[in-house]
Amino acid sequence: MNEYPLVSGRQLDDILAWRPEGPVSVRDFLSDASAVAACLPEGSGVLNLCEDRYRFAVVFAACLLTGKTSLQPSSQSVETLRQIVRDYPGVFCVTDGAFEAPGLELPRLDFPDLSALERPVVDHMPMIAADRVVAILFTSGSTGLPQPQGKTWGKLVLNGRAEARGLGLEQTPHVLIGTVPVQHSYGFESTFLLALHGGCCFWSGKPFYPQDVVGALQAVPGPRMLVTTPYHLSALLSSGLALPAVDKWLSATAPLSNELAEQAERQSGAPVHEIYGSTESSQLASRRTTDGAAWQLLPGVVLEQEGDTTFARAGHVEGRVPLSDIIELLPDGRFLLHGRHADLVNIAGKRTSLAYLNHQLCAIEGVQDGAFFLPDDDARDGVTRLTAFVVAPGLARADLVAALRQRIDAIFMPRPLVLVDGLPRNSTGKLPRSGLQALYQNRVSDGQR
């Protein structure tokens, strides 16, 4: 049977994680996981809802040791959890903080006090079968209900190793600080798998606000890589706070503008990289944003095209996965992204993408956030009507409209453009379609402008 270690490329006394109390060795991590494994109730599916990244890691490893499967929704909405409870009978959850799911019968285990447990002495590295499905990640629900994606241990190990090689971290491992949830595929891969199998260490917290990010950076030694999103990065750079040393930036979940990447590199002197992928395919490619638009595939990954559809396979990809994006393969093995199939907008024979429109909207001076939306009832009377929601304190709607007319074709102008205090972004900075649809119903469908 083909097996892989629970943690690879490390000695038992090497540092794996940093907590507020200090560093944690691989040995102590495995001891904590073994102790928690003895506390887990019966049941094969475990909803790992721990927000602390170290506690999540301990529960995940405990599941590995006991043959359980870690269920990892990127959202903890009651609707999402109800779907999981229905589809995975006998599931229970492990939490480390306040958690409420009104009307939902979900057995719960609070993360135990590690200091009160009997922690066994660890003298060897556990091995896990490569073909065992150890995690089920769920899509974000940006275009509908979250869908489960099974991940085998062997592919997850290759995933962490491929990212380390692709980002040049093999020779110089970094401490990883993530502003994104570890349950989400991006956070899972780039703050957890990259530590388990890419030689890096991770910070236990999940800083969200700029001052929290600064505190997390100050709490760990260098070199440091901040794993974040354009939304969090923009908030951090505009906060005016003095940044501790950042040695590398990593961004995903939404397009990163060249302007924001250049600003981050100017302020920190550190390169800004992006990761491309999806929950279905796992991460596939990376690029340094300021080097140009082309993406470089991670080691082992192959892209193939059939008609308008691009498929990912090989390496750490589970099977052969169709991608939702419009991709142009380049002769040198790299590729370009031209937006998502679902984002294409065709009005009177002219085509564009929502991503392009969003970029132009957010590039207007004074706009803090914004998004175009194509509602479900977009073809009333045969006419496509785009809506735009904009966060721009201090700017008048007329000025915004005038600035936007300078940037996009008149046929794509939003009707209406709605000023709002904030957009319904989730914890990864994404804008689920359901949230925009609700905002549309509240602010547009009822006649409000």
C-alpha positions, -999 to +999 in steps of 0.1 A: +000+000+000+013+034-010+016+057+021+027+092+029+038+107+062+015+130+082+042+156+081+069+153+054+104+167+052+107+174+089+123+160+120+102+155+150+118+184+169+115+209+140+091+238+145+058+234+127+036+261+141+037+293+161+011+301+188+009+331+212+027+309+238+055+302+214+067+276+188+052+241+185+074+212+173+062+185+150+065+161+180+042+182+202+018+187+174+015+149+169+011+144+206-017+170+207-034+153+178-032+119+195-047+133+227-076+149+208-081+118+188-090+100+220-117+126+227-135+123+193-169+107+195-182+080+171-189+090+136-170+091+103-176+127+094-162+157+114-172+193+107-139+210+116-151+245+125-121+256+145-111+291+137-077+289+154-054+275+127-035+253+151-066+238+167-079+231+132-046+214+124-048+193+155-084+182+148-075+174+111-046+153+122-068+136+149-092+126+120-062+112+101-052+091+130-088+078+136-099+071+101-124+100+101-130+124+072-127+162+078-156+181+063-146+217+056-173+242+045-161+276+035-192+290+050-208+283+084-243+295+074-272+275+087-282+267+051-248+252+043-246+233+076-281+219+071-271+206+037-241+188+052-261+173+081-286+160+056-260+145+033-236+131+059-256+113+086-239+110+119-217+140+114-206+160+145-187+193+147-157+205+166-156+242+175-133+264+195-155+294+200-190+308+200-211+288+175-248+288+170-270+271+144-306+277+153-329+249+145-301+226+135-295+193+153-258+190+151-238+172+179-209+194+191-176+189+208-158+220+221-121+218+215-106+204+247-080+221+269-048+205+257-031+210+290-057+189+307-053+159+284-030+129+286-006+136+258+013+105+246+051+105+239+056+105+201+087+088+187+077+081+151+059+097+122+024+083+114+019+071+078-015+076+060-027+056+029-023+077-002-057+067-017-078+075+013-103+103+011-093+124+042-111+157+035-142+169+017-140+206+008-171+225-003-172+251-030-180+286-019-215+287-033-206+318-054-228+305-082-252+282-062-252+257-034-218+245-021-207+213-037-185+186-020-151+179-034-133+148-020-095+150-015-072+120-011-042+121+012-017+114-016-029+143-037-029+167-007+007+158+000+017+165-036-003+197-034+017+211-006+050+201-022+040+216-056+032+249-041+064+251-022+084+245-054+062+268-075+067+297-050+104+291-045+099+282-008+118+249-008+152+264+000+138+293+022+108+282+042+086+310+054+063+315+084+028+317+070+003+342+083-032+339+068-061+363+068-083+336+052-101+307+069-082+275+069-114+256+059-115+273+025-095+256-002-071+286-006-064+288+032-063+251+035-036+247+008-015+278+013-015+280+052-018+244+061-007+219+034+022+243+026+033+238+062+027+201+065+044+192+033+062+223+020+086+229+048+070+261+061+056+270+096+022+286+102+008+312+127-022+299+146-044+330+144-066+343+116-061+381+117-087+401+099-084+438+106-051+456+097-040+461+133-045+423+138-024+415+108+004+438+121+003+421+154+005+386+138+035+397+117+052+410+149+046+377+167+066+354+144+102+354+131+111+360+095+110+352+067+073+358+067+047+353+039+012+369+043-014+348+027-043+371+019-068+385-005-071+417-025-098+429-001-076+424+030-045+437+012-061+469+002-074+475+037-040+469+052-021+492+028-045+520+032-046+517+070-016+539+075-001+514+100+036+508+100+042+473+085+066+449+100+088+431+075+069+410+050+092+389+028+065+376+004+028+383-003+004+357-017-031+366-029-061+348-043-099+346-043-103+376-066-084+394-093-055+415-080-049+448-098-015+457-109-018+490-091-024+473-057+004+448-063+028+476-071+018+496-040+024+465-019+058+460-034+068+497-030+058+497+007+073+464+016+101+457-009+087+421-011+073+404-042+035+399-046+024+365-060-010+352-069-023+316-068-049+304-093-072+274-088-105+263-075-120+240-049-127+215-076-092+215-092-071+226-062-045+253-069-030+251-104-007+280-111+011+310-098+025+343-110+042+374-098+016+400-105+039+428-116+058+405-140+028+403-164-005+386-170+008+351-178+004+322-153+030+294-147+016+260-139+026+244-106+049+213-110+031+183-124-001+200-135-013+197-171-040+217-189-058+204-220-085+220-241-115+206-259-135+233-277-142+262-253-135+241-222-101+237-204-094+207-183-068+203-155-052+169-147-021+152-134+001+161-105-020+168-074-053+173-094-080+148-085-090+132-118-096+154-149-114+186-139-132+211-162-124+247-154-149+275-153-125+301-168-117+311-203-081+302-208-056+309-236-027+285-236+006+300-246+034+283-266+059+285-237+036+264-214+021+294-196-014+306-200-037+337-198-070+340-180-098+359-198-125+357-172-151+331-162-176+316-186-204+326-162-191+362-161-194+369-198-219+396-207-233+400-242-253+431-249-264+439-285-235+419-299-208+434-277-191+412-252-172+419-219-168+403-185-180+412-151-144+410-139-133+437-164-162+459-155-155+455-117-118+464-123-127+496-141-152+505-114-128+500-086-101+519-103-120+551-100-104+573-074-125+574-042-142+540-048-134+517-019-153+487-032-177+479-060-193+451-081-214+448-112-244+423-110-264+407-137-297+397-120-317+367-128-343+388-145-318+405-167-337+400-200-369+418-192-384+430-225-354+415-242-331+441-227-301+432-206-298+455-176-266+455-155-266+468-119-236+481-100-232+484-062-205+509-051-189+518-018-176+553-023-181+576+007-179+613-003-186+607-040-218+617-057-236+593-079-234+617-109-196+620-105-193+582-104-213+578-135-193+604-153-160+587-143-173+553-153-184+565-187-147+574-194-137+538-188-164+515-203-186+513-233-219+531-228-238+499-235-224+484-203-233+513-181-252+501-150-288+509-147-290+516-119-257+524-100-265+520-063-245+535-035-241+512-005-223+512+028-207+478+022-208+447+000-218+413+014-183+398+012-176+365+030-146+358+051-124+352+021-133+385+004-155+368-022-190+380-032-214+351-033-240+355-059-267+348-032-255+379-013-256+401-043-290+388-052-303+396-018-288+431-020-304+435-054-338+425-041-335+449-012-322+479-030-333+476-066-363+453-071-384+472-046-378+504-064-351+519-042-324+538-060 
